[in-house]
Amino acid sequence: MVRFGVILTVVLLTSCGTKIDIPVTTEGAKLDISGQKVALMWLAPDCPLCQLYSTSFCELAASSTKDISFYGVLPGNHYGEEEIRHFKDSFAFNLDIIADKDYGLSKKLSATITPEFFLLDSGYQVLYSGKFDDWATDLSQKKLKPSAHYFKDAIQAFSNGTKIEIDHVDPVGCTIEYD
């Protein structure tokens, strides 16, 4: 049985001194992400682009250095356990999902779209935010294949200790509806 509820709250301090209250929830396992470098994918189980990008995000997680932790983030309280389980099973999303039921994390990081991707350093400073790549040009338009890999390039630069050349690209997808 999949359990999906608030397990604990971690209060993080960003490098600029802003507190981020992160409701950390997964399917029954407690997470302690304090001090970790984190890659996040904002998702909605019924968003077509989230469905399409979930595999790419999980593949990137599997191929990336182990010093970056990858998680999905589910904003709001719109989806039940069955919908989340169906999404994970149908789209091979094998990573833990943080439930941001009160939108605290979404608002602090200014997430507006699903899918939207964030790379945070261990001090929780945003190093990259936006699109995964340039494959989706609109919610219903996609190129044959991507030619720019924004999120992957940011992760590689960060892992190699080099400058992230592109730190933001406006995301494309489904709008997060804040309650």
MARBA-3410 file (N, C-alpha, C, O; in Angstrom, 1 decimal):
179
0.8,-1.2,0.0,0.0,0.0,0.0,0.9,1.2,0.0,1.9,1.3,0.7 ~ 0.5,2.2,-0.8,1.3,3.5,-0.9,0.7,4.4,0.1,-0.5,4.7,0.2 ~ 1.6,5.0,0.9,1.2,6.0,1.9,1.8,7.3,1.4,2.9,7.4,1.0 ~ 0.9,8.3,1.5,1.3,9.6,0.9,0.8,10.7,1.9,-0.4,11.1,1.8 ~ 1.6,11.2,2.8,1.2,12.2,3.7,2.4,12.9,4.2,3.6,12.5,4.0
2.2,14.0,5.0,3.3,14.7,5.6,4.0,13.9,6.6,3.3,13.4,7.6 ~ 5.3,13.7,6.5,6.0,12.9,7.4,6.8,13.9,8.4,6.8,13.6,9.6 ~ 7.4,14.9,7.9,8.1,15.8,8.7,8.3,17.1,7.9,8.1,17.2,6.7 ~ 8.7,18.2,8.6,9.0,19.4,8.0,10.4,19.8,8.3,10.8,19.7,9.4 ~ 11.1,20.1,7.2,12.5,20.5,7.3,12.5,22.0,7.1,12.0,22.5,6.1
13.1,22.8,8.0,13.3,24.2,7.8,14.7,24.4,7.3,15.7,24.1,8.0 ~ 14.8,25.0,6.1,16.1,25.2,5.5,16.4,26.7,5.4,15.5,27.5,5.3 ~ 17.6,27.1,5.5,18.0,28.5,5.4,18.8,28.6,4.1,19.8,27.9,3.9 ~ 18.3,29.4,3.1,19.0,29.6,1.9,20.2,30.5,2.1,20.4,31.0,3.2 ~ 21.1,30.6,1.1,22.3,31.3,1.3,22.0,32.8,1.5,22.9,33.5,2.0
20.8,33.3,1.1,20.5,34.7,1.3,19.7,34.9,2.6,19.2,36.0,2.9 ~ 19.6,33.8,3.4,19.0,33.9,4.7,17.5,33.7,4.7,16.8,33.8,5.7 ~ 16.9,33.3,3.6,15.4,33.1,3.5,15.1,31.7,4.0,15.7,30.7,3.5 ~ 14.2,31.6,4.8,13.7,30.3,5.3,12.9,29.6,4.3,12.0,30.2,3.6 ~ 13.1,28.3,4.1,12.3,27.5,3.2,11.7,26.3,4.1,12.5,25.5,4.5
10.4,26.3,4.3,9.8,25.2,5.0,9.4,24.2,4.0,8.6,24.5,3.1 ~ 10.1,23.0,4.0,9.8,22.0,3.0,9.0,20.9,3.7,9.5,20.2,4.5 ~ 7.8,20.7,3.2,7.0,19.5,3.7,7.6,18.3,2.9,7.4,18.2,1.7 ~ 8.2,17.5,3.6,8.9,16.4,3.0,8.0,15.1,3.1,7.8,14.6,4.3 ~ 7.5,14.6,2.1,6.7,13.4,2.1,7.0,12.5,1.0,7.4,12.9,-0.1
6.9,11.2,1.3,7.1,10.2,0.3,6.2,9.1,0.5,5.3,9.2,1.4 ~ 6.4,8.0,-0.2,5.5,6.9,0.0,6.0,6.0,1.2,6.4,4.8,1.0 ~ 5.9,6.6,2.4,6.3,5.8,3.5,7.7,5.9,4.1,7.9,5.4,5.2 ~ 8.6,6.6,3.3,10.0,6.7,3.8,10.2,8.2,4.2,9.8,9.1,3.5 ~ 10.9,8.3,5.3,11.3,9.7,5.7,12.5,10.1,4.9,13.4,9.3,4.7
12.5,11.4,4.5,13.6,12.0,3.8,14.3,13.1,4.7,13.6,13.8,5.3 ~ 15.6,13.1,4.7,16.3,14.2,5.3,17.2,14.8,4.2,18.2,14.2,3.9 ~ 16.7,15.9,3.6,17.5,16.5,2.5,18.3,17.7,2.9,18.9,18.4,2.1 ~ 18.4,17.9,4.2,19.2,19.0,4.7,20.7,18.8,4.3,21.3,17.8,4.4 ~ 21.2,19.9,3.7,22.6,19.9,3.3,22.9,19.2,1.9,24.0,19.1,1.5
21.9,18.6,1.3,22.0,17.9,0.0,21.9,18.9,-1.2,21.2,19.9,-1.1 ~ 22.6,18.6,-2.2,22.4,19.2,-3.5,21.1,18.5,-4.1,21.1,17.3,-4.1 ~ 20.2,19.3,-4.6,18.9,18.7,-5.0,18.5,19.1,-6.4,18.6,20.3,-6.8 ~ 18.0,18.1,-7.1,17.4,18.4,-8.4,15.9,18.0,-8.3,15.5,17.0,-7.8 ~ 15.0,19.0,-8.6,13.6,18.8,-8.4,12.8,19.0,-9.7,13.2,19.8,-10.6
11.8,18.2,-9.8,10.8,18.3,-11.0,9.4,18.5,-10.4,8.9,17.6,-9.7 ~ 8.9,19.7,-10.7,7.5,19.9,-10.3,6.6,19.1,-11.2,6.8,19.2,-12.4 ~ 5.6,18.4,-10.7,4.8,17.6,-11.6,3.4,17.6,-11.2,3.0,17.9,-10.0 ~ 2.5,17.2,-12.1,1.1,17.0,-11.9,0.8,15.7,-12.7,1.1,15.6,-13.9 ~ 0.2,14.7,-12.1,0.0,13.4,-12.7,-0.8,13.5,-14.0,-0.6,12.6,-14.9
-1.7,14.5,-14.2,-2.5,14.6,-15.4,-1.9,15.5,-16.4,-2.6,15.8,-17.4 ~ -0.8,16.1,-16.2,-0.1,17.0,-17.1,0.6,16.2,-18.2,1.5,15.4,-17.9 ~ 0.2,16.4,-19.5,0.9,15.6,-20.5,2.4,15.7,-20.6,3.1,14.7,-20.9 ~ 2.9,16.9,-20.4,4.3,17.1,-20.5,5.0,16.5,-19.3,6.2,16.0,-19.4 ~ 4.4,16.5,-18.1,5.0,15.8,-17.0,5.1,14.3,-17.3,6.1,13.6,-16.9
4.1,13.7,-17.9,4.1,12.3,-18.3,5.2,12.1,-19.2,5.9,11.1,-19.1 ~ 5.4,13.0,-20.2,6.5,12.8,-21.2,7.9,13.0,-20.6,8.8,12.3,-21.0 ~ 8.0,13.9,-19.7,9.4,14.2,-19.2,9.7,13.3,-18.0,10.9,13.4,-17.6 ~ 8.8,12.6,-17.4,9.1,11.8,-16.2,10.3,10.8,-16.5,11.1,10.6,-15.6 ~ 10.2,10.2,-17.6,11.3,9.2,-18.0,12.6,9.8,-18.1,13.6,9.3,-17.6
12.7,11.0,-18.8,13.9,11.7,-19.0,14.5,12.1,-17.6,15.7,12.0,-17.4 ~ 13.7,12.6,-16.7,14.1,13.0,-15.4,14.7,11.9,-14.6,15.7,12.0,-14.0 ~ 14.0,10.7,-14.7,14.5,9.5,-13.9,15.7,9.0,-14.6,16.6,8.5,-13.8 ~ 15.9,9.0,-15.9,17.1,8.6,-16.5,18.3,9.5,-16.2,19.4,9.0,-15.9 ~ 18.0,10.8,-16.1,19.1,11.7,-15.7,19.5,11.5,-14.3,20.7,11.5,-13.9
18.5,11.2,-13.4,18.8,10.8,-12.0,19.7,9.6,-11.9,20.7,9.6,-11.2 ~ 19.4,8.6,-12.7,20.2,7.4,-12.7,21.6,7.6,-13.2,22.5,6.9,-12.8 ~ 21.8,8.5,-14.2,23.1,8.7,-14.8,23.9,9.8,-14.1,25.1,9.9,-14.5 ~ 23.3,10.5,-13.2,24.1,11.7,-12.6,24.9,11.2,-11.4,24.7,10.1,-10.9 ~ 25.8,12.1,-11.0,26.6,11.7,-9.9,25.7,11.6,-8.6,24.7,12.2,-8.5
26.2,10.8,-7.7,25.4,10.4,-6.6,25.3,11.5,-5.5,24.6,11.4,-4.5 ~ 26.0,12.6,-5.7,26.0,13.7,-4.7,24.8,14.7,-5.0,24.7,15.6,-4.2 ~ 24.0,14.4,-6.0,22.8,15.2,-6.2,21.6,14.3,-6.0,21.5,13.2,-6.7 ~ 20.7,14.7,-5.2,19.5,13.9,-4.9,18.3,14.4,-5.8,18.1,15.6,-5.9 ~ 17.6,13.5,-6.4,16.5,13.8,-7.3,15.2,13.5,-6.7,15.0,12.4,-6.2
14.2,14.4,-6.8,12.9,14.2,-6.3,11.9,14.9,-7.2,12.1,15.9,-7.9 ~ 10.7,14.3,-7.2,9.5,15.0,-7.8,8.9,15.8,-6.7,9.1,15.6,-5.5 ~ 8.2,16.9,-7.1,7.5,17.7,-6.2,6.0,17.9,-6.7,5.8,18.2,-7.9 ~ 5.1,17.5,-5.9,3.7,17.6,-6.2,3.1,18.7,-5.5,2.8,18.6,-4.2 ~ 2.8,19.8,-6.2,2.2,21.0,-5.5,0.7,20.8,-5.2,0.0,20.3,-6.0
0.3,21.3,-4.1,-1.1,21.3,-3.7,-1.6,19.9,-3.2,-0.9,19.0,-2.9 ~ -2.9,19.9,-3.1,-3.6,18.7,-2.5,-4.7,18.2,-3.5,-5.8,17.8,-3.0 ~ -4.4,18.2,-4.8,-5.4,17.9,-5.8,-5.4,16.4,-6.2,-6.4,16.0,-6.8 ~ -4.5,15.6,-5.8,-4.4,14.2,-6.3,-4.4,13.2,-5.1,-3.7,13.5,-4.1 ~ -5.1,12.2,-5.3,-5.1,11.1,-4.3,-4.1,10.1,-4.5,-3.3,10.1,-5.5
-4.0,9.2,-3.6,-3.0,8.1,-3.7,-3.1,7.3,-4.9,-2.0,6.9,-5.5 ~ -4.3,7.0,-5.4,-4.5,6.2,-6.6,-3.9,6.9,-7.8,-3.3,6.3,-8.7 ~ -4.2,8.2,-7.9,-3.7,9.0,-9.1,-2.1,9.0,-9.1,-1.5,8.9,-10.1 ~ -1.6,9.2,-7.9,-0.1,9.3,-7.8,0.5,7.9,-8.1,1.5,7.8,-8.8 ~ -0.1,6.9,-7.6,0.4,5.5,-7.9,0.3,5.2,-9.4,1.2,4.6,-9.9
-0.8,5.6,-10.0,-1.0,5.3,-11.4,0.1,6.1,-12.2,0.6,5.5,-13.2 ~ 0.3,7.3,-11.9,1.4,8.1,-12.5,2.7,7.4,-12.4,3.4,7.2,-13.4 ~ 3.1,7.1,-11.2,4.4,6.5,-11.0,4.5,5.1,-11.8,5.6,4.9,-12.3 ~ 3.5,4.3,-11.7,3.5,3.0,-12.4,3.5,3.2,-13.9,4.3,2.6,-14.7 ~ 2.6,4.1,-14.4,2.4,4.2,-15.9,3.6,4.9,-16.6,3.9,4.6,-17.7
4.3,5.8,-15.9,5.4,6.6,-16.5,6.7,6.3,-15.9,7.7,7.1,-16.0 ~ 6.8,5.1,-15.2,8.1,4.7,-14.6,8.8,5.7,-13.8,10.0,5.9,-13.9 ~ 8.1,6.5,-13.0,8.7,7.5,-12.1,9.1,6.8,-10.8,8.2,6.5,-10.0 ~ 10.4,6.4,-10.8,10.8,5.6,-9.7,11.5,6.4,-8.5,12.3,5.8,-7.7 ~ 11.3,7.7,-8.5,11.9,8.6,-7.5,10.9,8.9,-6.4,9.7,8.9,-6.7
11.4,9.3,-5.3,10.5,9.8,-4.2,9.8,11.1,-4.7,10.4,11.9,-5.4 ~ 8.6,11.4,-4.2,7.9,12.6,-4.5,7.6,13.3,-3.2,7.1,12.8,-2.2 ~ 8.0,14.6,-3.2,7.8,15.5,-2.1,6.4,16.1,-2.3,6.1,16.7,-3.3 ~ 5.5,16.0,-1.3,4.2,16.6,-1.4,4.2,18.0,-0.8,4.4,18.1,0.4 ~ 4.0,19.0,-1.6,4.0,20.4,-1.2,2.6,20.8,-1.1,2.1,21.7,-1.8
1.9,20.2,-0.1,0.4,20.4,0.0,0.0,21.8,0.3,-1.0,22.2,-0.2 ~ 0.8,22.6,1.0,0.5,24.0,1.2,1.2,25.0,0.3,1.1,26.2,0.5 ~ 1.8,24.5,-0.7,2.5,25.3,-1.7,3.7,26.1,-1.2,4.2,27.0,-1.8 ~ 4.1,25.7,0.0,5.2,26.5,0.7,6.5,26.5,-0.2,7.1,27.5,-0.4 ~ 6.9,25.3,-0.6,8.1,25.2,-1.4,7.9,25.8,-2.8,8.8,26.5,-3.3
6.8,25.6,-3.4,6.5,26.1,-4.7,6.5,27.6,-4.7,7.1,28.2,-5.6 ~ 5.9,28.2,-3.7,5.9,29.7,-3.6,7.3,30.3,-3.3,7.7,31.3,-3.9 ~ 8.1,29.6,-2.4,9.4,30.1,-2.1,10.3,30.1,-3.3,11.2,31.0,-3.5 ~ 10.2,29.1,-4.1,11.0,29.0,-5.3,10.4,29.6,-6.6,11.0,29.5,-7.6 ~ 9.2,30.1,-6.4,8.4,30.7,-7.5,8.1,29.7,-8.7,8.2,30.1,-9.8
7.8,28.5,-8.3,7.4,27.5,-9.3,6.0,27.9,-9.8,5.1,28.2,-9.0 ~ 5.9,27.9,-11.1,4.6,28.3,-11.7,4.0,27.2,-12.7,2.8,27.3,-13.0 ~ 4.8,26.3,-13.1,4.5,25.4,-14.2,4.8,24.0,-13.8,5.8,23.7,-13.1 ~ 4.1,23.0,-14.3,4.5,21.6,-14.3,4.6,21.1,-15.8,3.6,21.4,-16.5 ~ 5.7,20.5,-16.1,6.9,20.3,-15.4,7.8,21.6,-15.4,7.9,22.3,-16.4
8.4,21.8,-14.2,9.4,22.8,-14.0,10.5,22.2,-13.2,10.3,21.5,-12.3 ~ 11.7,22.5,-13.6,12.9,21.9,-13.0,13.8,22.9,-12.3,14.0,24.0,-12.8 ~ 14.3,22.4,-11.1,15.1,23.3,-10.3,16.4,22.5,-9.9,16.3,21.3,-9.6 ~ 17.5,23.2,-9.9,18.7,22.6,-9.3,19.1,23.5,-8.2,19.3,24.7,-8.4 ~ 19.3,23.0,-7.0,19.7,23.7,-5.8,21.0,23.2,-5.2,21.3,22.0,-5.2
21.8,24.1,-4.8,23.1,23.7,-4.2,22.8,23.3,-2.7,21.6,23.4,-2.3 ~ 23.8,22.9,-2.0,23.6,22.4,-0.6,23.2,23.5,0.3,22.7,23.2,1.4 ~ 23.3,24.8,-0.1,22.7,25.9,0.7,21.4,26.3,0.2,20.8,27.3,0.7 ~ 20.8,25.5,-0.7,19.5,25.7,-1.2,19.3,27.0,-2.0,18.3,27.6,-2.1 ~ 20.4,27.4,-2.6,20.4,28.5,-3.6,20.0,27.9,-5.0,20.5,26.9,-5.3
19.1,28.6,-5.7,18.7,28.1,-7.0,19.8,28.4,-8.0,20.2,29.5,-8.2 ~ 20.3,27.3,-8.6,21.3,27.4,-9.6,20.7,27.4,-11.0,21.3,28.0,-11.9 ~ 19.6,26.7,-11.2,18.9,26.6,-12.5,17.4,26.4,-12.2,17.0,25.8,-11.2 ~ 16.6,27.1,-13.0,15.2,26.8,-13.0,14.6,26.9,-14.4,15.1,27.7,-15.2 ~ 13.6,26.1,-14.7,13.0,26.2,-16.0,12.7,24.9,-16.7,12.4,23.9,-16.1
12.9,25.0,-18.0,12.6,23.8,-18.9,13.7,22.8,-18.7,14.9,23.1,-18.4 ~ 13.4,21.5,-19.0,14.3,20.4,-19.0,15.2,20.6,-20.3,16.4,20.5,-20.2 ~ 14.6,20.8,-21.4,15.3,21.0,-22.7,14.4,21.8,-23.6,13.4,22.3,-23.2 ~ 14.7,21.8,-24.9,13.9,22.6,-25.8,13.0,21.7,-26.7,12.5,22.2,-27.7 ~ 12.8,20.5,-26.3,11.9,19.6,-27.0,10.5,20.1,-27.1,9.9,20.2,-28.2
9.9,20.5,-26.0,8.5,21.1,-26.0,8.6,22.6,-26.2,9.3,23.3,-25.4 ~ 8.0,23.1,-27.2,8.0,24.5,-27.5,6.7,25.2,-27.0,6.6,26.4,-26.8 ~ 5.7,24.3,-26.7,4.4,24.8,-26.2,3.8,23.5,-25.6,4.3,22.4,-25.8 ~ 2.7,23.7,-24.9,2.0,22.6,-24.3,1.7,21.5,-25.3,1.7,20.3,-25.0 ~ 1.3,21.9,-26.5,0.9,20.9,-27.5,1.8,20.8,-28.7,1.5,20.1,-29.6
3.0,21.4,-28.6,3.9,21.4,-29.7,5.3,20.9,-29.2,5.9,21.4,-28.2 ~ 5.8,20.0,-30.0,7.1,19.4,-29.7,8.0,19.3,-30.9,7.4,19.1,-32.0 ~ 9.3,19.5,-30.8,10.2,19.2,-31.9,10.4,17.7,-32.0,10.1,17.0,-31.2 ~ 11.0,17.3,-33.1,11.3,15.9,-33.3,12.3,15.4,-32.2,12.1,14.3,-31.7 ~ 13.3,16.2,-31.9,14.2,15.9,-30.8,14.8,17.2,-30.3,14.9,18.1,-31.0
15.2,17.2,-29.0,15.8,18.4,-28.4,17.2,18.7,-29.0,17.9,17.7,-29.3 ~ 17.5,19.9,-29.1,18.8,20.3,-29.5,19.6,21.0,-28.3,20.8,21.2,-28.4 ~ 18.8,21.5,-27.3,19.4,22.1,-26.2,19.0,21.4,-24.9,17.8,21.1,-24.8 ~ 19.9,21.0,-24.0,19.6,20.2,-22.9,19.9,21.0,-21.6,20.9,20.8,-20.9 ~ 19.0,22.0,-21.3,19.3,23.0,-20.3,19.6,22.4,-18.9,20.6,22.8,-18.3
18.7,21.6,-18.5,18.8,21.0,-17.1,20.0,20.1,-17.0,20.7,20.2,-16.0 ~ 20.1,19.2,-17.9,21.3,18.3,-17.9,22.6,19.1,-18.0,23.5,18.7,-17.2 ~ 22.7,20.1,-18.8,23.9,20.9,-18.9,24.2,21.6,-17.6,25.3,21.7,-17.2 ~ 23.1,22.1,-16.9,23.3,22.8,-15.6,23.8,21.8,-14.6,24.7,22.2,-13.8 ~ 23.3,20.6,-14.6,23.7,19.6,-13.6,25.2,19.2,-13.9,26.0,19.1,-13.0
25.5,19.0,-15.2,26.9,18.7,-15.5,27.9,19.8,-15.1,29.0,19.5,-14.6 ~ 27.5,21.0,-15.4,28.4,22.1,-15.1,28.6,22.2,-13.6,29.7,22.4,-13.1 ~ 27.5,22.1,-12.8,27.6,22.1,-11.4,28.4,21.0,-10.8,29.3,21.2,-10.0 ~ 28.2,19.8,-11.4,29.0,18.6,-10.9,30.5,18.8,-11.2,31.3,18.3,-10.5 ~ 30.8,19.4,-12.4,32.2,19.6,-12.8,32.8,20.8,-12.1,34.0,21.1,-12.3
32.1,21.6,-11.4,32.6,22.8,-10.8,32.8,24.0,-11.7,33.6,24.9,-11.5 ~ 32.1,23.9,-12.9,32.2,25.0,-13.8,30.9,25.9,-13.8,29.9,25.5,-13.2 ~ 31.0,27.0,-14.4,29.9,28.0,-14.5,28.7,27.4,-15.2,28.9,26.8,-16.3 ~ 27.5,27.6,-14.7,26.3,27.2,-15.4,26.0,28.4,-16.3,25.7,29.5,-15.9 ~ 26.1,28.1,-17.6,25.9,29.1,-18.6,24.5,29.7,-18.7,24.3,30.9,-18.8
23.5,28.8,-18.7,22.1,29.2,-18.8,21.5,28.8,-17.4,21.4,27.6,-17.2 ~ 21.1,29.8,-16.6,20.5,29.4,-15.3,19.0,29.5,-15.2,18.4,29.2,-14.2 ~ 18.4,30.0,-16.3,16.9,30.0,-16.3,16.4,30.0,-17.8,16.9,30.7,-18.7 ~ 15.4,29.2,-18.0,14.7,29.2,-19.3,13.2,29.0,-18.9,12.8,28.1,-18.2 ~ 12.4,30.0,-19.4,10.9,29.9,-19.1,10.3,28.6,-19.3,10.5,28.0,-20.4
9.7,28.0,-18.3,9.1,26.6,-18.5,7.9,26.7,-19.4,7.2,27.7,-19.5 ~ 7.5,25.5,-19.9,6.3,25.3,-20.8,5.6,24.2,-20.2,6.2,23.1,-19.8 ~ 4.3,24.3,-20.0,3.5,23.2,-19.4,2.2,23.6,-18.9,1.6,24.6,-19.3 ~ 1.8,22.9,-17.8,0.5,23.2,-17.2,0.7,24.2,-16.0,1.7,24.0,-15.2 ~ -0.1,25.1,-15.9,0.0,26.1,-14.8,-0.4,25.5,-13.4,-1.3,24.8,-13.3
0.5,25.9,-12.5,0.2,25.4,-11.1,-0.9,26.3,-10.6,-0.8,27.6,-10.6 ~ -2.0,25.7,-10.1,-3.1,26.5,-9.6,-3.1,26.5,-8.1,-3.4,25.6,-7.4 ~ -2.6,27.7,-7.6,-2.5,27.9,-6.2,-3.9,28.1,-5.6,-4.7,28.8,-6.2 ~ -4.2,27.4,-4.5,-5.5,27.5,-3.9,-5.7,28.9,-3.2,-6.7,29.2,-2.7
END
